[in-house]
């Protein structure tokens, strides 16, 4: 290590020395690969030499020869693969100084079908192997003693299970090592493309093995569950029908509380979320030989046995969050199912709080609410006094109100501290003697907050998945009809008209999503709703002008919040997020004189008449910040932004680049733009990369330097001069392109511009559109490892692509959506919002301080707070205290407090309402939930991403139904502009 430390500093500033530094690092990573592979091969040899061979030769046999074959299935073949790879690796190390290539060796060694076959067999057999070992440990003392003796004699004390799980972990380890190697391989290096291809091969292989392992585990869990059910029961028939898909399975703790908040009992349950039902089972270990089981579990994981407690159809399951105590179900019919808990009475309102969590906290919060109402009435009476009294004045009364509010705030935090991992499910019970339906509440404690989010999200999407249009929603081209789509498949959530009724005939142009975090969106809503923010939909018609429709996604279903006309049809839109450095500088200078400097991020519109419009996207105020006309009034066909320019592709083959303003806040649309001639035809599509801009004109693509826009090179993406490149999307180190005609899409390398792959989309759609050979790709989108392809026949194809830094080659068959449009898919767009609890908290704490000041009437100063203990507490924690004020006390401190104040000048009502005044909704704010979060093990999870995919086109069509059938999720005419919105499961 000494030569490594001495060698680096001397060449830190020299380009040539930088290359030598990367070479040194690459050599060290190569050493790690060699060492890691040697250790892995040694582990495989130990499995055979220390366990398999002795067991096969042992007399009397502790494990039969047939069972040995099952337990150690494919280990010898895996060892052979890696022994050959180790030999090739050694020769590559010997010639490293002259070649410095390793990527092609990985491609050659692990792209073979044999490697996938032997590893697939091993992974699929792993659960069966472990089951045999568990049974042998329980029934054959000689076998258990053999395992313990081998572990003690081994130098590292690794168990048989620890050795046998290594093949499952091998490819993720390879991926990490290759990522390090690629990171230290400069552009132009002969090994770079090979490393990217190797990374792709290994990621694809690991994904396939992970999916097979998941399916094997799913089958094992369902089989284990089926064993606990009577053969004659209806549940057994459902589980063995082959139609059930396990979406989520976890051990949760069921809790029962008494009417005073005391914990009566808690017990672990195994909860299974299937695609159409929810099953809860007791976890039973045999009480006999408990000590022996502990010894066995140290050698190999012991699987529990289940006893089904209840199961219910998924549509009848409701998630009940804090404060959801009205409107969704009849409280009088809720019955506590636990024998140890007091049942809810039809007349006792306080007892109804039992099922909502620790009832003592809710009762105390309710008492504080009542006391605050009384104090407000007292304050109202004090304001009518004519005399002046020392301890009976408005200042003292307001101090009482503030103190009660603070106590309520503390109580809310206590409630959330107790409920952030609490999953409440309302289930149907047996009717009572009169035939009245009775429901009962079950309360589970999840291992961490992320687990609760996962359960709420999966339950919500599983219910949507049962709708007619999602049964099925996706099919593989040659898939048998019995198979279900994978659990990660996007689910069609809704179908809505793109424009208001008077503008349905307008043609769709473009759509963008403007993410906006709603601070009072409840915890359950965050877990189930579409990505928060607004959808901006643009379109128009020749001679009829343009139209922009804005939809809010901050409600259970999208709804129009604003629409406005434009002089010409909208052809393209671009959402421009706020740069991080801009956000930091803006936070430091919020009091800047220029109000427009605070409007971020922005949405840019390109119109057919050559207009470029820039709007603020923070809210739906649709303030137009800037406008200009393109050179020559040419139609604006595409818009893209980079850190340096706003780029517009024009009809006449010109690329217009607008630089940022001097302050870096907006784009300079007033000065003439920098214009470059890309080609003789229209510039159809633009792509902004880290260090380059790609612009298409006809079949050619020009590559420009990102900062200066100087042409670097160009290449021909299609051999036909009459064909134009219409779409470009980037993933990893590749760019997928679609064309104005033809059924194929093509992949090009971002660095060498090499053509790497071509996929014929028509072969994926022939079973939906028999005889339809003339298909054209009309839209492209890449999101979360999936390439979405829209066609002129309204069909949408989904193809898996790698997510990492490798080449995004398509290796799977993909899927075709049975939900599509009656005409061409005009666009595919993604809506994403980050559910970042820590960021939500800090943003809101910073924003609430100034907002509390702004809420005060003009000219009103703070009332002096008495110098008492309560007063000092209020002064010190004023920001927290006023953060979640009730609407009835929104103007504290003030001259008059009342439960029913007249509406202020701006028309905002101050009384309680379901949307903005409920104390429970405020307690359900994810910001509050995170504030008292103690789970340190979740600290590494910085963010959770909510994703939805939107397609736009004419009408809605279900390709699984006969033409003319009505299986539509929403009423839309065949020629109406329509949006289909797919929801993607949260990535947790």
Buried (B, 14 or more C-beta within 10 A) or exposed (E): EEEEEEEBEEBEEEEEBEEBBBBBBBBEBBEEBBEBBBEBBEBBBBBBEBBBEEBBEBEEBBBEEEBBEBBBBBBEBBBEBBEEBBEEBEEBBEEBEEEBBBBBBBBBBBBEEEBBEBBBBBBBBBBBBBBBBBEBBBEBEEBBEBBBEBBEEBEEEBBBBBBBBBBBEBBBBBBEBBBBBBEBBEEEBEBBBBBBBBBBBBBBBBBBBBBBBBBBBBEBBBEBBBEBBEEEEEBBEBBBEEEBBBBBBBEBBBBBBBBEBEEBEBEEBBBBBBBBBBBBBBEEEEEEEEEBBEEBBBBBEBBBBBEBBBBBEBEEBBBBBBBBBEEEBEBEBBBBBBEEBBBBEEEEEEBBBBBBBBBBBBBBBBEBBEBBBEBBEBBBEBBEEEEEEEEEBBBBBBBBBBBBBBBBBBBBBBBBBBBBBBBBBBBBBEEEEEEEEBBBBBBBBBBBBBBBBBBBBBBBBBBBBBBEBBBBBBBBBEBEEEEBBBBBBBBBBBBBBBBEEEBBEBBBBBBBBBBBBBBBBBBBBBBBBBBBBBBBBBBBEEEBBBBBBBBBBBBEBBEBBBBEEBEBBBBBBBBBBBBEEBEEBBEEEEEBEEEEBBBBBBBBBBBBBBBBBBBBBBBBEBEEBBBBBBBEEBBBBBBBBBEBBBBBBBBBBBBBBBBBBEEEBBBBBEEEBBBBEBBEBBBBBBBBEEEBBBBBBBBBBBBBEBEEBEEBEBBBBBEEEEBBBBBBBBBBBBBBBBBBBBBBBBBBBBBBBEBBBEBEBBEBBBBBBEEBEEBBBBBBBBBBBBBBBBBBBBBBBBBBBBBBBBBBBBBBBBBBBBBBBBBBBBBBBBBBBBBBBBBBBEBBBEEBBEEBEEBBEEEEEEBEBBEEEBBEBBBEBBEBBBBBBBBBBBBBBBEEBBBEBEEEEEEEEBBBEEEBBBBBBBBBBBBBBBBEBEBEEBEEBEEBBBBBBBBBBBBBBBBBBEEEEEBBBBEBBEEBBBBBBBBBBBEE
